[in-house]
C-alpha cells in the first residue's frame, strides 16, 4: 500500500514492488494482518505537510503479524514457520504489504486473532513509551484523553495492569466499553476539568493525550505541563507539554522535536499481559488490502473504537 501524493483516501493504492528480504537482525513475515496508522492517515491527507516532510512514494504500515519465512543473519530464538507480531523500521515502513521485514517482534499470543495481533505492536509500543515517560505505576491516577481509540484502549489496559486507577475520556456511547477495559469513563469537551475533579477529588498524577486539541484543560487537570504527554497535538511546545513520537529525524521538522526511543520492550510486556488475560486489542474494523481507501476513510472519522486493520 502506498501513496504518491497528498490527497483524499483514494490516493492510497495497491502497487507491485520488489519483495523485501530480511537483513541482519531482522525477520521477514508473510503478513496475515497489519495495522492502519492514524498518523499516516493524517500524513496522507497533507494536514501535517509543514511539520512532517514526506518523500514519495510513501509506503504505509508500521505494525503487522504473520508467519516468519526468512530469518536474517544473527537472529536467534525464531525460525521459519513461527507466528509473530511486531514492527517494521520507522524509516522504511511498508507493513501494509504481502511481506514485511520486522525489526522488532514477539510470539503471537494464542489468545489473539490475526486481526488483533496485526494491530497490536504499534499501539503497545506507543502506550508503553508514554506510560514509562510519565512513570505511571501502582497507586497513581491516570487520565487518558481519547481512551476509545487504537492507542487509548491499549494504554488503559496496560496502565491498569500496572496498578493505576484510570479515567478515560470518550463519547457517551463508548462509556460501557471503557468500563470493560478497566477505565472509569468521562465525557470529553468543555467542562472536563470539573468532571474529572468529581471522579478524582485528590487530583490526577498524569495525563496521556491520545486525541489532541485540549491541552489547556489537560494541563489544568494535571496541575503541571510536565505531567502531560501528548501523541497527537503539535501545539505541545507552546503549552510546555512533551510531544512523544518515534519518527526519524529526517521525517520531522523542529516543531515536532526529537523522537523518543522506541519502547521495543513493549512487545514482551504485551505478550505477558495477554497471557494473563489483561490485554486485548479491540479491532474497530478489518478490511482486505484492496479496500485500503475505505480503511483510511473510517480512520478519518476519528470515531473508530480500537484499531483498524488490513487482512491479507
Secondary structure as UniProt FT lines:
FT   STRAND          2..3
FT   HELIX           9..11
FT   TURN            24..25
FT   STRAND          27..35
FT   HELIX           38..45
FT   TURN            46..51
FT   STRAND          58..59
FT   STRAND          63..71
FT   TURN            73..74
FT   TURN            80..81
FT   STRAND          83..87
FT   TURN            90..92
FT   STRAND          99..102
FT   STRAND          104..107
FT   TURN            110..111
FT   HELIX           114..118
FT   HELIX           120..133
FT   TURN            134..135
FT   TURN            138..139
FT   STRAND          141..145
FT   TURN            146..148
FT   HELIX           150..161
FT   TURN            162..163
FT   STRAND          165..169
FT   HELIX           172..174
FT   HELIX           175..181
FT   STRAND          183..186
FT   TURN            190..191
FT   HELIX           192..199
FT   TURN            201..202
FT   STRAND          206..209
FT   HELIX           215..222
FT   HELIX           225..227
FT   STRAND          228..230
FT   TURN            234..235
FT   HELIX           236..239
FT   STRAND          242..243
FT   HELIX           249..251
FT   TURN            254..256
FT   TURN            264..265
FT   HELIX           266..275
FT   TURN            276..277
FT   STRAND          283..288
FT   HELIX           289..291
FT   HELIX           292..300
FT   TURN            301..302
FT   STRAND          306..311
//
